[in-house]
Amino acid sequence: MSAALELLRPDLRDFAGYSSARRTSASGSVWLNANESPEPSIADGGLSLNRYPDPQPRALRERLAALYAVAPEQLMVTRGSDEGIDLLVRAFCRAGRDGVAVAPPCFGMYAVCARVQGAPLVDVPLMDADGQWRLNLPALVDAVTERNVRIVFLCSPANPTGQALDIDQIRTLAASLAGRAVLVIDEAYGEYSAIASASTLLAEFPGLVVLRTMSKAYALAGARIGCVLADPELIAVLRNLSAPYPVPAPSAALALAALSDAGITQARQRCELAITEREALRRGLLSLPGVTRVYPSQGNYLLVRFNRTQDVFDRLLSAGIVVRDMRAMEGLGDALRITVGTPAENAAVLAALQQEVAA
Ligand SMILES: *Cc1c(COP(=O)(O)O)cnc(C)c1O
């Protein structure tokens, strides 16, 4: 048994999941084993959607594995990375007993999935040291030991701070947590950062998991395609816990098309533009008097602190611009998160804020 599986919920160790019709290895030409309609719908569009899909669409899985430089067995295609987060919490945490640790301010889904599973949430807040967010590594390791934490979620580049963890930090943490808790690095914004992916450490640490998604840089948020990269034995377990057919065939087809050579080239060019725009937006914001802090970002968004945050939020709204209000998050009582849009949209943000300053 791989080291990652030793941390699995004991009650799930010999659980084989639902045995769906598509998981049989039978081959034939007349398929009467899944109560499907023998004929496609009028809406079909050539995808044979009268049939249940491959639980792990093979071509897509192989393409994603090549993109992230892992073997196909190390990858599970999920309904967005949100599904990956949920499956991981379910796999490792018994309700009321096994904890989930996070480093707020961070993405909210880790806490939501912990709550739904009844897993105690342990906060180990980031420390804001003069514009640099720092992970409290000793506190994180203590939390794992003292509060029975089974899974640690970190995001890099982090939402909402924009900061990325370097690979040495991840290696150090993965080494300290080995055999004690699973370390999940959520790389939803990895394409906007020059920092190496934690997936390069997978072979070294069987308790390490990396999440990727097509929702951001690949512009497919509506298709719900993400993936979990992990030890092949852990991938097999997560597949057993998931819904029988987690990946809708139209979404798989779209994702595969988006991963054509032309699709990858387009995504890379758009990332470069987003990075240029991000830096321009940051400079523009920094030049405004009511702005007290713009954190450096390696994502496609900026976390910004203002003197009069409510006025700024209202001014943007009255210009028709909706940004994310971060004020309910601990330590971010004066902050908004602004996604980098098109050049025209970013210019509109700056124009609206210049008016706010003038007002
Ligand atoms: C946007 C985002 C995701 C993406 O979730 P999907 O379910 O793949 O759309 C994951 N993690 C973080 C931190 C995000 O900000």
Ligand as a Chemical Component Dictionary entry (heavy atoms), coordinates in Angstrom:
data_LIG
# 
_chem_comp.id                   LIG 
_chem_comp.type                 NON-POLYMER 
_chem_comp.pdbx_formal_charge   0 
_chem_comp.three_letter_code    LIG 
# 
loop_
_chem_comp_atom.comp_id 
_chem_comp_atom.atom_id 
_chem_comp_atom.alt_atom_id 
_chem_comp_atom.type_symbol 
_chem_comp_atom.charge 
_chem_comp_atom.model_Cartn_x 
_chem_comp_atom.model_Cartn_y 
_chem_comp_atom.model_Cartn_z 
_chem_comp_atom.pdbx_ordinal 
LIG C1 C1 C 0 -11.142 29.362 -9.419  1  
LIG C2 C2 C 0 -10.467 28.440 -8.468  2  
LIG C3 C3 C 0 -10.578 27.068 -8.621  3  
LIG C4 C4 C 0 -11.302 26.507 -9.781  4  
LIG O1 O1 O 0 -12.338 25.692 -9.454  5  
LIG P1 P1 P 0 -13.053 24.867 -10.625 6  
LIG O2 O2 O 0 -13.966 24.019 -9.846  7  
LIG O3 O3 O 0 -11.987 24.101 -11.331 8  
LIG O4 O4 O 0 -13.728 25.838 -11.512 9  
LIG C5 C5 C 0 -9.896  26.243 -7.750  10 
LIG N1 N1 N 0 -9.142  26.748 -6.766  11 
LIG C6 C6 C 0 -9.014  28.076 -6.599  12 
LIG C7 C7 C 0 -8.138  28.583 -5.539  13 
LIG C8 C8 C 0 -9.683  28.957 -7.428  14 
LIG O5 O5 O 0 -9.565  30.269 -7.227  15 
# 
loop_
_chem_comp_bond.comp_id 
_chem_comp_bond.atom_id_1 
_chem_comp_bond.atom_id_2 
_chem_comp_bond.value_order 
_chem_comp_bond.pdbx_ordinal 
LIG C1 C2 SING 1  
LIG C2 C3 SING 2  
LIG C2 C8 DOUB 3  
LIG C3 C4 SING 4  
LIG C3 C5 DOUB 5  
LIG C4 O1 SING 6  
LIG O1 P1 SING 7  
LIG P1 O2 DOUB 8  
LIG P1 O3 SING 9  
LIG P1 O4 SING 10 
LIG C5 N1 SING 11 
LIG N1 C6 DOUB 12 
LIG C6 C7 SING 13 
LIG C6 C8 SING 14 
LIG C8 O5 SING 15 
# 
